[in-house]
């Protein structure tokens, strides 16, 4: 039998269909890997509470799409970024920002948002640049340094008592706190020697923070350790840095993690983000009913 080859062109939608299908296949692989991660750790948890937490995450995952945008976050973010929480991958700026949004929400709900300022990791990246270029480009209330200038002035005037954030220093997350009351720069490094009170790591960032606080407050800020859990793996620095900041802001309700709790905390982070997403989606549908 002769093979008949069609010379009719395929409709344009075929290309977009297979492109979308290919994307969904890749997304399914990512989510499948995350489910395996969750199953593995559910089997290693001896606590029934932790096992039930894993089961609960499976239920939550059934309620969200494989792809799309996360609701309830200023920074937004794609749904597929959530798979990182169920892995041993390094948290990215996207994940740090997601948790910062939740931290700001907690501060607002407790009425402490005027006392604490939570900044993103690029705040420190830009601050280092302003510090290095201080003799070339004027640091002022105008242009790209406007936000940093206003934050510094609020700290100087006592409108903001403390400033917090997670900074990236050479592919490693550290926790930063600026205490305007005690005039301290707090530095939490999960890889640092916990028995040492000397803060000398990443001198460029610390020097930039010292210059910045001096510029606005005319005070010499001392450097101190920010309490943080020691890291015993190559991927938990972001989780531990976020926990260190939360424990400092809410000492009565948040404790420093034990070294063995980093994986459990990743799962808790995911639950909080999913709760926020589902909450906002439900509000949206209720609004239009």
Beta strands, then each sheet from edge to edge (+ up, - down):
strand 1: 116-119
strand 2: 162-168
strand 3: 173-179
strand 4: 184-188
strand 5: 222-225
sheet 1: 1+ 2+ 3- 4+ 5+
end
